[in-house]
Each structure stands twice: as structure tokens, then as C-alpha cells.
């Protein structure tokens, strides 16, 4: 976040009218830090909404273009509050399939995966945007005991421990090699347009062709009422946005069901303290953020979390300068 805020300061000096597209995690914290410090128009972009909506259409066996859906919440924890096909609710079918999958009687190999999200849908009432691996990081339920990890978590994006730490070096090396080959002219730079939002936003902005995306923006936009009424107005939320020549225009939605809002609210307070820690270079705010973090709180006592955080600051001192 400190590096990100320095980049935004440069942008405010060099291109103050630009629209900044952020793809970097931790998405909610990055966009919240930008909103708290001001200076640039920022929208955070993920692919979990468009990816998961297509996944749900496949699971329900309906054409994607015919599915009616609404989604709102926070990044990696946004809820599909509406899922219909020609007016028929798709959740009864999806929940029936989820119960079968969780009971260990899936129809195929794919159905045996994504168990965290399926269980959350059954317990809380709606499907969540991000993969079971990411989602389980935002909840205190699934990663705190070996038996729970064995039951709900699978390798890869389904919650395998250490997955990103193991795979990232290879992903980075592959991407660097592909870029070098493109620059050398030995690899084509042509590929199919994807569902990632950036190119669609640029087209909408530059050609004034209205488009719809899901973006991460401040909940209390322009000092007006909250986009999601029962989430903190000073936080960052993920909602549908219209994009045109004038920029990104977030939409207001109905309040989330209380149990869904509560999970979002709990994580937003972690983000709030983490952003405070980064902006103010505060060790104490970082300690409190980790005390509220659902995974840390599910396993460690407050004293253990304090000791762990201070040990991290000591070990990473070269990269965390100026923290008091």
C-alpha cells in the first residue's frame, strides 16, 4: 500500500484527470487506501464476478445470456443475491446439487470441488464470487483444524495450503518468458478478447459506448448515501457500475441479507485497521487488524497475535521502514 500510494501521488501530479484501474490484491485494502487519501479516480477490478456468474450458469444448465442475476458485497466476498432463469429461482437446483456434492456423491470430478463455497451457500443462503481457496481466507470456519481442511479444502484454487506460494514463481517466470518472446517477435501478440474489464472500460470511456462492469469503489461515493446501505459508508464495496465517457458510475443496491452483510462488515473492519496501519505506519493498528482477522482470531489468542506481528515487523524490517 505505501508503494501504491506513492504511485497515486505521481499520477495526481502527471495525469490528474486519469481513471486508475487497479488489478492488485489486496483489492479492498488498495482501493480503500486510495479512497482515504484522495487525489485520483480509482476503480478496482477483479474477474471473480464475471467468472463465477458464468460458472453458475453452467452448473444450473442455463444459457449465460438468459440468466438474471444481481451481485453485491466486497471483493472476494460478494453475494449473488438473485439467480433466475425466465423468472424461475435457480437456487433450489444449485442447493440440491451442493448437498449431493458435500455428501460425497458428486456426478463428476468437477462437482467434487469448490466445497467451501457450496457449504457457504447452504448455510448463509447465497453463492459467493471468489474461489473456495480465496473465500476460506475471509472466514473463521474452514481452515482452523486439520479435519475441516481435509473435508472442505482441495488442492489448487480450492484451498490447498501454500498453493500460491508454490505456484507464483512459476507463473511469474512463464509470464516473463512470454513477454520476452513477444518483444522478440517470436510469439504472437494476438489473442481473443477476454472477460477482464480493462479493455471494455477503455472502450466505454474513449468511445462513449456505455458498458456495465462490477467495480470496487468507495461505498459512500461523493458524500452521498451508501451504495450498499447496511455496509460501512467509509469502506470499499464491489457493485455494478455503468461506464461511459464521463467515467465510472456505481449503482446503489438493496441492503444485503443481515447474515451476509455481517460477514462483509467484519472483514471491512480488518481492512480499515490495515489501511490505517499502512497510511500512518502504525504497528499497533497492524496488530489490531490481525486480532480481528478471522483466520488469526480462529487460531491464536490476542497475545499470540501481538507477538506474531512484532516478530514479522522485526523479520521484515528492511521492507517495513518507518513503522512505529
C-alpha positions, 0 to 999 in steps of 0.5 A: 500500500505505501508503494501504491500510494506513492504511485497515486501521488505521481499520477495526481501530479502527471495525469490528474484527470486519469481513471486508475484501474487497479488489478492488485490484491489486496483489492479492498485494502488498495482501493480503500487506501486510495479512497482515504487519501484522495487525489485520483479516480480509482476503480478496482477490478477483479474477474471473480464476478464475471467468472463465477456468474458464468460458472453458475450458469453452467452448473444450473444448465442455463444459457449465460445470456438468459440468466438474471442475476444481481451481485453485491458485497466486497471483493472476494466476498460478494453475494449473488443475491438473485439467480433466475432463469425466465423468472424461475429461482435457480437456487433450489437446483444449485442447493440440491446439487451442493448437498449431493456434492458435500455428501460425497456423491458428486456426478463428476470430478468437477462437482467434487470441488469448490466445497467451501463455497457450496457449504457457504451457500447452504448455510448463509443462503447465497453463492459467493464470487471468489474461489473456495481457496480465496473465500476460506481466507475471509472466514473463521470456519474452514481452515482452523483444524486439520479435519475441516481442511481435509473435508472442505479444502482441495488442492489448487484454487480450492484451498490447498495450503501454500498453493500460491506460494508454490505456484507464483514463481512459476507463473511469474517466470512463464509470464516473463518468458512470454513477454520476452518472446513477444518483444522478440517477435517470436510469439504472437501478440494476438489473442481473443478478447477476454472477460477482464474489464480493462479493455471494455472500460477503455472502450466505454470511456474513449468511445462513449459506448456505455458498458456495465462492469462490477467495480470496487469503489468507495461505498459512500461515493461523493458524500452521498448515501451508501451504495450498499446501505447496511455496509460501512459508508467509509469502506470499499464495496464491489457493485455494478457500475455503468461506464461511459465517457464521463467515467465510472458510475456505481449503482446503489443496491438493496441492503444485503441479507443481515447474515451476509452483510455481517460477514462483509462488515467484519472483514471491512473492519480488518481492512480499515485497521490495515489501511490505517496501519499502512497510511500512518505506519502504525504497528499497533493498528497492524496488530489490531487488524490481525486480532480481528482477522478471522483466520488469526482470531480462529487460531491464536489468542490476542497475545499470540497475535501481538507477538506474531506481528512484532516478530514479522515487523522485526523479520521484515524490517528492511521492507517495513521502514518507518513503522512505529 
